[in-house]
């Protein structure tokens, strides 16, 4: 890890996720500028978000601002070739060049291996593979820290066990209704890794979104899972707390998590975030949440 580019001690508890940026042609330019001008210091994107539009829009906002504003940091991720699915060392370097060209930046504090589903862990770790390329880019001073970011729990666990990474990003697996990232958090903490927890709203269902119906983590949820969720919602109502505020606080209070990644898809969501963060959740609520028992099996894995 290069502390001159990536300093864990300076990380803020919230990182803004931009996976949805670029899905609304003609409407997201202003959101990209608003994200850059907001009081939130850290932004997370990826090479393949919206087919590269997320990075492109952020790059346009950076250029319009005369450069990356002081104190702002951008994290991104390497993705497989969108046409062939190739994910070797050469692809990581091309992905990095595409990312930095779109953003108009020479270096990145954090660059992550993203969703390496087209290769095995052995291929990922092999000579000439993507992890070697990430390490070389870090050694060259172009990346401050390297990370693994993926959804599939056991895959993430296997990459963390290699000890090659500085950072791990998990999503939809550490929420008020899901604790399946426990092993990831434990393995990462044992190795002194930085942990980002993304999607504290479980793909929207814990944040008030109904766009995906009764799904959690982008997967259909079981009746048992939804029944537990209803008990959590009832408990929040009993304590006069919004489910979204509680979901966000749950991630932020976990000491093994260094930053929570909150996806922002609209100006309204950005405007609502400070209010959620300002919500005080009494200690007694957490004891009442624990009293509901272990959440049932999540549909994510």
Secondary structure, 3 states (H helix, E strand, C coil): CCCCCCCHHHCCCEEEECCCCCCCCCCHHHHHHHHHHCCCCEEECCCCHHHHHHHHHHHHHHHHCCCCCCCCEEEEEECCCCCCCCCEHHHHHHHHHHHHHHHCCCCEEEEEEECCCCCCHHHHHCCCEHHHHHHHHHHCCCEEEEEEECCCHHHHHHHHHCCCCCEEEEECCCECCECCCHHHHHHHHHCCCEEEEECCCHHHCCCCCCCCCCEECCEECCHHHHHHHHHHHHHHHHCCCCHHHHHHHHHHCCCCCCEEEEECCCHHHHHHHHHHHHCCCCHHHHHHHHHCCCCCCCCCC
